[in-house]
Amino acid sequence: MARVSISQRASPAGVTGVKQIAVGYDHACALTMDGKVSCWGYGQYGQLGNGGGDAVVPLPVIGLGG
C-alpha cells in the first residue's frame, strides 16, 4: 500500500471520547472512554493492530476484548 502523507488529507481524522493517546514515529493510537482502542498512520510492520496496512482514519485494533 502506498504511504499517504498527512499533508494529503483534506481534514484531520477525528476520535471522540478519548481517554489516552499514544504516538509512535508514524502512527498513533487512542484509548476511548468506552475501553476501545483505535489506531491510524503507517502500519507496514503491523503496529496498528488492524491486520496490516496503513490507515488515514482511526481503525479498531483487532483482537482486543475484555
N, C-alpha and C positions, 0 to 999 in steps of 0.2 A: 504494500500500500504506500502511496506517495505521502510524504510528510507534508502536512498543512501548516503553513506559517500562521501564527497568531494574528499577524497583520492582515491575513486574507479573510478573516471573519468580519461580517458586516456588523455584528453586535456581540457583546460579551455573553458567554454561557452562564445561565443562572442556576443556582441551587438555593432553595429556600429552606428555612428552618435549620440552619447549620449549627451544630454544637461544637465541633472541632474540625480543623483542616490541617492537612499535612501536604507538604510540597517536596518534590524532587527536582532534579535539574530540568526536565522537560515534561513533567506531569504533576498532577495534584489530585488529592482525594479528600472527600468531605464525609464526616460522620454526621448524620442528621439527628434531629431531636427524637425521631421515632426509631433510632437504632440501625438505620440502613446506611450503607456506605456506597458512594458513587465516586468514580474516578474519570479523569479526562486528561488528554495530552498525548504524548508519544508512547506507544505501547509495544514497540518492536520486540522487547525481551520479556513480555508478559507482566510488566509492572502495573498494569491497570486492573488485572484480575478479571477481565472481560472475555477471556478465551483467545485473546490475541488481536493485534491491530491497534491503530491509532483511533482516538475519539475526540472530535471537536466539541462535543456536548457531553455532559456528565452521564455515564452509564453505570448501572448497578454492578457491583462486584459479585461474581458468580460463586456460589457455594457457601456464602455466609448465612448463618441462621442462628437462632437461639432465642 
